[in-house]
């Protein structure tokens, strides 16, 4: 998981609390993605069983 190479501007600096909040957001996104993947697999299996 590479870190996006930004311009390195000071405006992109996050304070520690902001970093923590972003990490929590990322964790939530990954959880949601995993759930969606599972749901997609289940639906796909449902379709495959129809044929």
N, C-alpha and C positions, 0 to 999 in steps of 0.2 A: 504494500500500500504506500506508494510514493506520496510525498507531500508536494502539493502544487507549487511550482516555482513562481512566486509572486514577484512584484517589482522590488520588494524589500523595503517599501516605504514605511515610515514610522506610523502612518495612519492605520497600518494593518496590524499593529501591535495590540494584543488583548491583555487585559489585566487578569491576574490569577482567578478571580471569581468568574470572569467571562469565560476563561479557558475551561473551568469546571462546568459551567452551564453548557458550553458547546460540546464537551465530552458526553454529557448526559443526553444531549440532543442526538449525537451520533449513535449512542447506544440504543436509543429509542428507534432511530431509523433502521438500524440493523435488525432489531427485534421485529419491526413491522415488515421488513423485507423478507425475513425468514418465514413469518406467518403467511405472507402473500405467496411465497414459493410453495409452501406446503399446500395451501388452498388450491393453487393452480395445478399441482400434481394430482391432488384428489379429484378435481374436476376432469382432468385429462384421463385419469383411470376410469372414471365413470363413463366417459365417451367411448373409450376403447372397449369397455365391456359391452356396450350396446351393439357393436359390430360383430 
